[in-house]
Amino acid sequence: MTKEIKEQEEIETSRNIQQFFDDMRMLGDQLRDKSLVKPVFDSGAPEVTNYLLWLILGELVDLNYNLEEED
């Protein structure tokens, strides 16, 4: 039973990571698309960069916590 749960969690984790990378690829494609009208957005602003880093850190901490629970 625990082996099945562990396998299911591994599948869900890999899906979440894959979804994250798919989203990042989609955003990158949209940013490079010259035909799209984009709002003014300073992606290098310290506030934006800091916010994105905190989001990434939160996801990594959550994934790490889930992995530690499995052990």
N, C-alpha and C positions, 0 to 999 in steps of 0.2 A: 504494500500500500504506500509506504513512504517513498519507495523508488518511483512509483507512478507520479506522485505529487512533485518530487524533485525534477523529474523529466518535464512535467507540465510547466513548472516555474522556469526551467531553462528555456523552453520554447517561448514563453511569454516575454522573458527578458530579452532574448534575441530578436523577437518581433518588435519590442519597444525600441531597442537600439537601431534596428533596421529602419523603423518608422522615423526616428530622429534624423538619421542620415538621408533618408528620402526627402524629408521636409527641408533639410539644409540644402540639398541639391536643387530642389524646386525653387527655393529662395534665390540661390545663386544664379539659376537660369533666368529668373525674372529680373534680377538686377542687371544682368548683361544684355537683356533684350531691349534694343534701342527703340522698338516700335511701341513699347508700353509707356504710358504717361505716368510718371512716378511722382508722388508728393515729395516735397523738400524734406530730407531726412539726413541729419548729420550722424551717420553711423559710427563715426570716430569720436563723437563727443564723450567726455569722461563719464557722464551720467548713463549713457546708453551702454557703453562698454562695461562699466561696473555692473549694471543690471544683468546683462547677458552672462557675465562671468559668475554672478551669484546664482543664476538659473542653472548653469552647467554644474556648478559646485553642488547645488542641491540634488540634482539628478545623480551625480556620482556618489554622494553620501548615501542616498537612498539605495542605489544598486549595491554599494559596499555593505550596507546594513543587512540587506536581504541575503547576500552571499554569506555573511558571518552567521546568520541565523541557521542556514543550511548545515554548517559545520557543527 
